[in-house]
Amino acid sequence: MNQKEQLKERIEGERKKLNELLASGDRVEDAYEQSRAVDRLIEQYLDCK
């Protein structure tokens, strides 16, 4: 599996975590930090050749 595929799988996993945080209505700060983590992975994915 190449790096881009690995990043795609990580993004999907982290987005699931984000969706769970949003659905639970728990701490907004946790959801925000998880959103930032997803954003960083997406940036890496876009930069990957």
N, C-alpha and C positions, 0 to 999 in steps of 0.2 A: 504494500500500500504506500503510495507516495505521500509527500508532506501535505499537499493540497487536500487530498482525501481525508487524511487524519484531522486536519483543521476543520473540515466540513463536519465530521463526526463529533468533534469537540464542541463546535458551535451548536449543533443540534442538542447535545446533552445539556449544555449551559442554558440554552433557551428553554428547555423543559423545566429546569430549576427556576428560571425566571418566571415562567408561566405559573408554576406552583406557588411561588411567593406572592405573585399578584392575586391569584385566586384566593389565597388564604387571608388576604387583607391584613397580614401582619405588618411588621415594621417597614415603613416606607424607605428608610435608610438602607435596609438590607436589599430591597428590590432595586433601588438606585445603584448600589454597588454591583449587584449582579448584572444589571443592564450595562454598566461600564465594562465589566468583564467580557460580556458578549460583544460589545463594540470593539474592544481591543482584538479579540479573535477574528472578527470580520475584517478589520484592518490588515491583520496578518494574512488572511486568506486572499484579500485583494492584491496585496503586495507579492504574493507567491507567484512564481513563474512556472 
